[in-house]
């Protein structure tokens, strides 16, 4: 199949297909006598895997590691389990950070609602100055 058909089947651009080839995630296909790339079903399945892995947050580097393990004949499931656990923990940390930021913003909104429109004693903005340094 040609690059445009492959890209359409996976819902990516032809530039992305070429990039995946360039960085080694996708092997270079055979070429037709007229020079067009001619992809097989394995390329389609590999691109579908890449897209799926990206949707759950895996980086192209991590995807490359998984594909390299598979290409070496290993089952990469243990490695994938570790990556999933790491990503889940990282995501939980980001969620907690965002929840803390949300609480800070709610507190600032309350200060802003209760404070006069401006304060002559503030160096920059009395609303933000009332918050003090962020706690970590």
N, C-alpha and C positions, 0 to 999 in steps of 0.2 A: 504494500500500500504506500502511497505517496505521503509526503510530510504533511500536507494540508489535511488529508483524510485522517491521519494519525492524530494530529493536533485537535481536530474537530471531535473525534471520538472521545478524547480525554478532557475536552473543554479547556485547552491551553492554546497559547499562540505558537506559531511555527518558530518564532524566535526562542521561546522557552525550550522547545525540542532541541534546537541547535545548541543552546546553552548547556542543557543536560548532557549532550554529546561532548561538548568542549570540556566540561568538568569531570567527565568519566562516569556519570551515573547511567548513561545509555551508550551502548557500543555503537560505533559507526556502522551504518547499514551498508548493504551492497548497493551498487549503483547500476542503473539501467544503462544500456548502450548509449543512450542520449545524455547520460550524466545525472539523471534524477535519483534521489535517494529512494530506496525500495525497502520499506520496513516489513518485518514479519510479525506474526502474532505474539511472539515473545516480547518484542519491543512495546507492543500495546499493553500487555500485562504488566510489564515493568513500569511503564508510565502510570498506569492505574495505581500501582503500589506506591509510587513516589507521591502522587497526588493525595492518596489516602493518608499516608504518613505525614504529609504537610498539614492536612486538615486537623490532625490531633496535636500539632505543635512541634513536630520533629524538624530539626534544621536539616539543610542539605548535607551537612557534614555527618550528622547522625544517620541519615538515610544512606549515605555512602558506606558507612561502617556496616550497616545491616546488609546491604547488597553485596559488599565484599565478603562477608561471612558466608552468605548463601552461595556466592560464586566460587568460594573455596570448598564447597560441599558440606559446610556446617549448617546446622539448624540454628538460626539466630534468635530463637524465642527467649532464651534466658537473658540475652543482651537486651532484647526489646522489653522484657519485664522490668529490668533495671532502669531503662530509660523512662518507661511509663511511671515508675515510682518516683524517679527524680523530677519529672515534669509535674506530677501531681503535687509533690511537696513544694516545688517552686511556685506553682499556681496558688497553693494555699497561702504561702507567704505574701504573694502579691494581693490576694483577696483581703488578708488581714491588714495590710498596709493601706489599701483603698478604704476599708471600713474605718480605720483610724482617721484617715484624711476626711472622710465623710463626717465623722463625729466632730472633728475640729471645725469643719465648715458650718455645721449646724450651730455650733457654739458661737462662731463669728457672726453668723446671721442673727442670732439672738442679741449679741452685743450691738450689732449695727441697727437693729430695730429699736433698741432701748436708748441708744445714744443720740445726741443732737446731730443734725446734718453735718456739722463740721466742728472741729475743736482747734482753737488757736494755740493750745499748748502742745499739740502733736508735732513731731519733727517731720513725719511723712504722712501717715494716715492713722488716726487714733484707733480705727477698727482693727487694723493689723497689729499695731503696737500693743494693743490690749491682749493679744494672743501670747506674746512672749515667744521665746525660742521653742521650736518643736521638740517634743520629748521623744526619745528613742528607746 
